Amino acid sequence: MEQREYIQRVLEAYLATPGTAGVARRADRLFADRLYERGVSLETVGNALTLAAARRLARPADAPPLGIIRSLAYFSPVIEEVLQLKVGPGYFQHLRNKLLRASTAR
């Protein structure tokens, strides 16, 4: 996949992630470029976005609200975590289904 397409797809996934500001900035493009240069797969990035969004969703109802995510770099630690995880794709599909159900319930 070409670099330009990779960056575009990462940014699209980021913007579609619940809790994000819905705006991609130059810093986000640069971060996506670094992911491309490192060879981080789109699947890994997507799984990290899903995992982080699911964790934010799973907070206790009485917890203070979280702020809006304003940077793709926010997901950097989760991307690193996903790179080390030894779980199958079914786990992330389960999380995606939970997010989908939560978004349709709102």
Secondary structure by P-SEA (a helix, b strand, c coil): ccaaaaaaaaaaaaaacccccccccaaaaaaaaaaaaacccaaaaaaaaaaaaaaaaaccccccccccccccccaaaaaaaaaaccccaaaaaaaaaaaaaaaaac
